[in-house]
């Protein structure tokens, strides 16, 4: 029916109805608004997204566990390389040990150097086992200094029981297999070869470094003992000398770290090498250091009062000597496993924000996204971490992160375009996801300010979500 100009409804038109026939009655029906299913309601979608986000943490944790397994495999490969080349070396010496007889027992009196100067030059290289790598080195080390024998002999012991003719010069070395050439020491006027290997737990402590034997099918791991290279020398003629000079050269192979014990009354250690990424650890830091792209140079100066052991002693001082060591680390920082594990900690954040963006788009555009499609989007986001872990083993972490990000963002964006059929909205969600991954990458490379930047970023993200939630019309959320 049409309305007149004044808004009144005109009378019905006369119809030509045959005489004697009834006029058919007219009925008008109104279709009610179709009732929305509960599974399509906003409340259900929010509850489902929360549950699905928590469930997707299970595969994320599985990937994290896989990363730990791959890290252990990499460590085992490094240990196997080191076991065949040379373990991390801990050098103590030179030290004079003199037997002291007490009845039928024999103990050893140790004399440490009065002055000790160490000059070390390290040449590093990288060895590979499958896709894993280990940093090893060849070192050229010169020792020079003096011994004060007369003033450090045991005064409370009868001189007849101090066997000066059976004395030894010892050099504590973790892995004796790393010695490349014969070691010759000049002590006073005497020259002797240090050509015997033994165990001396009084000056060299076992550091627990693993020594690996066998192949992939049968592997044995043992702890390295307190090894020492030594040579017997008659010190009878030097018993009354207070300034006995010594000098020796050592060519030593090892891996990852080189450690020196500052056992001199005054000790100066000068180490240089070609590694551009050294680390300096141990009980003392260098008094002077220089690191460039072509190598490094570091100097330590330590005096006896800085350490908790004397210049002469009887018994075990290995723990104190080991604790006083200085260390040069040549290990190339491989942080792909650590960074991947840290990235997985942000998995829930990425998943939830992507789901929220898809939910807002669904109700804004009145395009239904079913439960299965949300699940596929979540699995695509979880797969990102598996891609990152696997690719970072074959290339730089930053490049692996970039490729995994582009693959994941591209797939999710194209899928949302197919679901929503709105190109602009799919690109907006893709851009948001790309920003999230870029933001997480920045957090992974921050150390001191990671918590601060992360907290501020989460605050801004929550504020943006709250703002856009106001844009959704109330009737969409019913």
KOLTOR-293836 format. One record per residue (C-alpha): residue number from 1; residue in one letter; x, y, z. Coordinates in steps of 0.1 Angstrom, whole numbers, m for minus. Each point is the difference from the previous one (the first is absolute). Layout:
<rs>
R,NUM,A,X,Y,Z
...
</rs>
This chain:
<rs>
R,1,X,0,0,0
R,2,X,12,35,m8
R,3,X,m5,31,21
R,4,X,m16,33,m12
R,5,X,18,33,1
R,6,X,m16,7,34
R,7,X,11,m34,13
R,8,X,m34,m17,1
R,9,X,m6,m34,m14
R,10,X,m23,0,m31
R,11,X,m30,m23,m1
R,12,X,4,m32,m17
R,13,X,m7,0,m38
R,14,X,m32,m15,m11
R,15,X,4,m34,m15
R,16,X,m23,m15,m26
R,17,X,m12,m31,18
R,18,X,m27,m21,m17
R,19,X,m34,2,17
R,20,X,m5,m26,27
R,21,X,37,m6,6
R,22,X,17,9,32
R,23,X,29,24,1
R,24,X,32,m18,10
R,25,X,15,12,32
R,26,X,36,14,m1
R,27,X,25,m11,27
R,28,X,34,18,8
R,29,X,29,m19,16
R,30,X,32,15,15
R,31,X,32,m21,2
R,32,X,17,4,34
R,33,X,38,8,1
R,34,X,18,m33,m1
R,35,X,13,m10,34
R,36,X,38,m2,3
R,37,X,15,m33,11
R,38,X,18,0,34
R,39,X,31,m13,m17
R,40,X,1,32,m21
R,41,X,m5,23,30
R,42,X,27,23,12
R,43,X,0,m17,35
R,44,X,6,m34,m14
R,45,X,28,12,m23
R,46,X,18,17,29
R,47,X,m2,m31,21
R,48,X,11,m22,m29
R,49,X,29,22,m8
R,50,X,12,0,37
R,51,X,m2,m38,1
R,52,X,16,m5,m34
R,53,X,29,23,9
R,54,X,8,m20,31
R,55,X,m2,m33,m20
R,56,X,24,13,m26
R,57,X,26,5,28
R,58,X,3,m38,0
R,59,X,17,m2,m35
R,60,X,20,31,9
R,61,X,14,m17,30
R,62,X,8,m31,m21
R,63,X,20,22,m24
R,64,X,18,15,30
R,65,X,8,m35,12
R,66,X,13,m8,m35
R,67,X,22,30,2
R,68,X,16,m12,33
R,69,X,6,m34,m17
R,70,X,17,16,m30
R,71,X,21,21,24
R,72,X,12,m31,18
R,73,X,8,m16,m34
R,74,X,20,31,m9
R,75,X,19,m1,34
R,76,X,7,m37,m5
R,77,X,14,7,m35
R,78,X,22,28,14
R,79,X,13,m24,27
R,80,X,8,m27,m26
R,81,X,20,26,m20
R,82,X,18,12,31
R,83,X,8,m36,11
R,84,X,19,m6,m32
R,85,X,17,34,m3
R,86,X,5,11,36
R,87,X,m22,9,30
R,88,X,m3,35,16
R,89,X,35,3,15
R,90,X,8,11,36
R,91,X,37,7,4
R,92,X,17,1,34
R,93,X,37,5,3
R,94,X,28,m5,m2
R,95,X,2,m13,36
R,96,X,28,m17,19
R,97,X,m10,m30,21
R,98,X,25,m15,24
R,99,X,m5,m33,18
R,100,X,0,1,38
R,101,X,5,m33,19
R,102,X,m18,m5,33
R,103,X,6,m36,11
R,104,X,m14,m22,m27
R,105,X,m22,27,m14
R,106,X,10,25,m27
R,107,X,m17,33,m5
R,108,X,9,28,m24
R,109,X,10,36,7
R,110,X,m10,24,m27
R,111,X,18,32,m9
R,112,X,m18,25,m22
R,113,X,19,26,m21
R,114,X,11,33,14
R,115,X,m7,17,m33
R,116,X,m20,m13,m29
R,117,X,m4,15,m34
R,118,X,m22,m18,m26
R,119,X,m2,10,m36
R,120,X,m27,m19,m21
R,121,X,m9,3,m36
R,122,X,m32,m18,m11
R,123,X,m10,m9,m35
R,124,X,m37,m12,m2
R,125,X,m18,m20,m26
R,126,X,m35,m15,m3
R,127,X,m5,m37,m4
R,128,X,m33,m16,m11
R,129,X,m18,m32,8
R,130,X,m31,m3,m22
R,131,X,m18,34,4
R,132,X,16,7,34
R,133,X,32,20,6
R,134,X,26,3,27
R,135,X,28,26,4
R,136,X,35,m14,5
R,137,X,34,16,3
R,138,X,37,m4,m3
R,139,X,19,20,26
R,140,X,36,10,3
R,141,X,9,7,36
R,142,X,32,12,16
R,143,X,6,m2,37
R,144,X,28,20,17
R,145,X,7,9,36
R,146,X,20,m9,31
R,147,X,m1,m23,30
R,148,X,10,8,36
R,149,X,10,m35,11
R,150,X,21,8,31
R,151,X,m26,20,18
R,152,X,m29,m23,m8
R,153,X,14,m33,11
R,154,X,m17,m16,31
R,155,X,19,13,30
R,156,X,m16,m23,25
R,157,X,11,m31,m18
R,158,X,34,m17,3
R,159,X,19,8,m32
R,160,X,9,m37,m3
R,161,X,m36,m8,m5
R,162,X,m4,25,m28
R,163,X,10,m19,m32
R,164,X,13,28,m22
R,165,X,15,m25,m24
R,166,X,m35,m14,m7
R,167,X,m17,33,m7
R,168,X,m23,6,m30
R,169,X,m10,29,m21
R,170,X,m38,m3,m7
R,171,X,m23,17,m25
R,172,X,m37,m6,7
R,173,X,m19,m5,m32
R,174,X,m36,m12,m3
R,175,X,5,m20,m32
R,176,X,35,m12,m7
R,177,X,m9,m11,m35
R,178,X,m1,37,m9
R,179,X,38,3,3
R,180,X,12,3,m36
R,181,X,38,0,5
R,182,X,26,m10,26
R,183,X,1,23,30
R,184,X,35,11,11
R,185,X,5,20,32
R,186,X,31,19,9
R,187,X,4,2,38
R,188,X,30,19,11
R,189,X,29,m16,m19
R,190,X,m18,m32,m6
R,191,X,m21,m9,m31
R,192,X,m24,m29,2
R,193,X,m29,m14,m20
R,194,X,m34,m2,16
R,195,X,m9,m33,m16
R,196,X,m20,m20,26
R,197,X,m37,2,7
R,198,X,m17,m7,32
R,199,X,m28,10,25
R,200,X,5,26,27
R,201,X,m31,9,18
R,202,X,19,24,23
R,203,X,5,27,m26
R,204,X,m24,m9,m29
R,205,X,m37,m7,7
R,206,X,m23,m20,m23
R,207,X,m24,26,m15
R,208,X,m26,m26,m10
R,209,X,7,5,m37
R,210,X,m13,m30,m20
R,211,X,22,m21,m21
R,212,X,m20,m19,m26
R,213,X,10,m33,m16
R,214,X,m16,m21,m26
R,215,X,m24,7,m28
R,216,X,m37,9,m4
R,217,X,m11,m36,9
R,218,X,23,m4,30
R,219,X,11,31,19
R,220,X,18,1,33
R,221,X,4,33,20
R,222,X,25,2,28
R,223,X,12,28,22
R,224,X,34,14,m6
R,225,X,25,m6,29
R,226,X,25,24,16
R,227,X,27,m5,m27
R,228,X,35,13,3
R,229,X,31,m1,m22
R,230,X,32,m4,20
R,231,X,37,m6,0
R,232,X,23,m11,27
R,233,X,29,23,8
R,234,X,28,1,26
R,235,X,m3,33,19
R,236,X,27,m8,25
R,237,X,22,27,m14
R,238,X,m28,26,0
R,239,X,m12,m6,36
R,240,X,17,33,12
R,241,X,m11,21,m30
R,242,X,m25,27,5
R,243,X,m2,11,m37
R,244,X,m1,m29,m23
R,245,X,m12,10,m35
R,246,X,m21,m23,m22
R,247,X,m13,1,m35
R,248,X,m21,m24,m21
R,249,X,m21,0,m32
R,250,X,m32,m20,m4
R,251,X,m20,m7,m32
R,252,X,m35,m9,12
R,253,X,m32,m10,m18
R,254,X,m34,5,16
R,255,X,m36,11,m5
R,256,X,m23,27,12
R,257,X,21,14,29
R,258,X,35,4,12
R,259,X,6,5,37
R,260,X,31,10,20
R,261,X,6,m1,37
R,262,X,18,31,13
R,263,X,23,m19,24
R,264,X,29,24,0
R,265,X,6,24,29
R,266,X,m4,25,m28
R,267,X,m16,m13,m31
R,268,X,m5,17,m34
R,269,X,m20,m18,m27
R,270,X,m1,14,m35
R,271,X,m23,m18,m25
R,272,X,m8,10,m36
R,273,X,m19,m18,m27
R,274,X,m18,3,m33
R,275,X,m35,m6,14
R,276,X,m22,32,m4
R,277,X,m25,m12,27
R,278,X,20,m10,31
R,279,X,m14,m2,35
R,280,X,20,7,31
R,281,X,m11,m19,31
R,282,X,16,m17,30
R,283,X,8,15,34
R,284,X,18,31,m14
R,285,X,m9,22,m29
R,286,X,27,15,m22
R,287,X,16,32,12
R,288,X,3,10,m37
R,289,X,m18,m13,m31
R,290,X,m4,8,m36
R,291,X,m25,m17,m23
R,292,X,m3,7,m38
R,293,X,m14,m17,m30
R,294,X,34,m16,m7
R,295,X,6,m13,35
R,296,X,5,8,37
R,297,X,27,7,25
R,298,X,m3,m2,38
R,299,X,23,4,30
R,300,X,m5,m13,36
R,301,X,22,11,29
R,302,X,m5,m19,33
R,303,X,20,0,32
R,304,X,1,m28,27
R,305,X,m22,20,25
R,306,X,m28,m2,m25
R,307,X,m3,m38,3
R,308,X,m7,m23,30
R,309,X,30,m23,m2
R,310,X,37,5,9
R,311,X,31,m3,m21
R,312,X,11,m33,16
R,313,X,m22,m27,15
R,314,X,m3,m37,8
R,315,X,m33,m17,m9
R,316,X,m29,8,m23
R,317,X,m5,35,m13
R,318,X,m16,m9,m33
R,319,X,m34,15,8
R,320,X,14,33,10
R,321,X,24,2,m30
R,322,X,m28,m10,m24
R,323,X,m23,27,15
R,324,X,26,27,m7
R,325,X,4,m7,m37
R,326,X,m6,26,m27
R,327,X,m18,m11,m31
R,328,X,m1,10,m37
R,329,X,m30,m14,m18
R,330,X,1,m5,m38
R,331,X,m34,m16,m4
R,332,X,m20,17,m27
R,333,X,m33,10,16
R,334,X,m26,m23,m14
R,335,X,m33,12,15
R,336,X,m25,m14,m25
R,337,X,m14,m25,25
R,338,X,m3,26,28
R,339,X,m16,25,m22
R,340,X,m25,m25,m15
R,341,X,m9,m10,36
R,342,X,m5,36,9
R,343,X,m21,6,m31
R,344,X,m23,m30,9
R,345,X,m8,18,33
R,346,X,m18,26,m21
R,347,X,m21,m26,m19
R,348,X,m31,6,21
R,349,X,1,37,m5
R,350,X,3,m3,m38
R,351,X,m28,m26,m2
R,352,X,m24,19,22
R,353,X,5,33,m18
R,354,X,m4,m16,m34
R,355,X,m32,m17,11
R,356,X,m14,33,14
R,357,X,8,18,m32
R,358,X,m18,m28,m20
R,359,X,m30,2,25
R,360,X,m4,37,m4
R,361,X,2,m3,m38
R,362,X,m26,m28,1
R,363,X,m26,21,19
R,364,X,8,32,m18
R,365,X,m3,m15,m34
R,366,X,m28,m25,9
R,367,X,22,m27,m14
R,368,X,m2,m33,19
R,369,X,33,m17,9
R,370,X,m7,m35,12
R,371,X,18,m19,28
R,372,X,21,m21,m24
R,373,X,13,31,m18
R,374,X,12,15,34
R,375,X,18,m33,7
R,376,X,18,2,m33
R,377,X,11,35,6
R,378,X,13,m9,34
R,379,X,19,m30,m13
R,380,X,16,22,m27
R,381,X,12,24,28
R,382,X,15,m29,20
R,383,X,17,m14,m31
R,384,X,20,32,m1
R,385,X,21,m11,29
R,386,X,8,m34,m16
R,387,X,11,18,m31
R,388,X,21,24,20
R,389,X,17,m29,19
R,390,X,8,m21,m30
R,391,X,12,28,m23
R,392,X,21,17,27
R,393,X,22,m32,1
R,394,X,10,6,m37
R,395,X,3,38,m1
R,396,X,2,32,21
R,397,X,m27,4,25
R,398,X,m11,34,m13
R,399,X,m4,m14,m36
R,400,X,m19,m31,13
R,401,X,m23,23,20
R,402,X,m7,21,m31
R,403,X,m8,m29,m22
R,404,X,m22,m17,26
R,405,X,m18,33,6
R,406,X,m7,6,m37
R,407,X,m12,m35,m6
R,408,X,m24,0,30
R,409,X,m13,35,m6
R,410,X,m5,m6,m37
R,411,X,m19,m33,7
R,412,X,m23,15,27
R,413,X,m7,31,m21
R,414,X,m10,m20,m31
R,415,X,m21,m23,21
R,416,X,m19,28,17
R,417,X,m6,16,m34
R,418,X,m15,m32,m12
R,419,X,m22,m2,31
R,420,X,m10,37,4
R,421,X,m1,8,m37
R,422,X,12,35,8
R,423,X,35,8,m11
R,424,X,5,31,21
R,425,X,m9,m17,33
R,426,X,22,m30,m7
R,427,X,29,23,m8
R,428,X,m6,19,33
R,429,X,2,m32,20
R,430,X,31,m10,m20
R,431,X,17,33,7
R,432,X,m9,m3,37
R,433,X,15,m35,1
R,434,X,31,12,m18
R,435,X,4,28,26
R,436,X,m4,m25,28
R,437,X,28,m22,m13
R,438,X,23,30,m5
R,439,X,m7,12,35
R,440,X,8,m34,15
R,441,X,33,m1,m20
R,442,X,10,33,16
R,443,X,m8,m14,34
R,444,X,21,m31,m7
R,445,X,30,22,m7
R,446,X,m4,22,30
R,447,X,15,m10,33
R,448,X,m1,27,27
R,449,X,m31,18,m14
R,450,X,m20,m31,m12
R,451,X,m24,1,30
R,452,X,m6,37,m2
R,453,X,m6,1,m38
R,454,X,m22,m31,3
R,455,X,m22,14,27
R,456,X,m4,33,m18
R,457,X,m8,m18,m32
R,458,X,m27,m22,16
R,459,X,m16,30,15
R,460,X,m2,17,m34
R,461,X,m14,m31,m16
R,462,X,m27,m4,26
R,463,X,m9,37,m3
R,464,X,m4,m4,m38
R,465,X,m22,m31,5
R,466,X,m22,18,25
R,467,X,m4,29,m25
R,468,X,m10,m21,m29
R,469,X,m24,m20,21
R,470,X,m20,32,3
R,471,X,m3,1,m38
R,472,X,m21,m31,m1
R,473,X,m37,7,1
R,474,X,m18,m13,30
R,475,X,m24,m21,m20
R,476,X,28,m20,m15
R,477,X,10,m12,34
R,478,X,m34,m14,11
</rs>
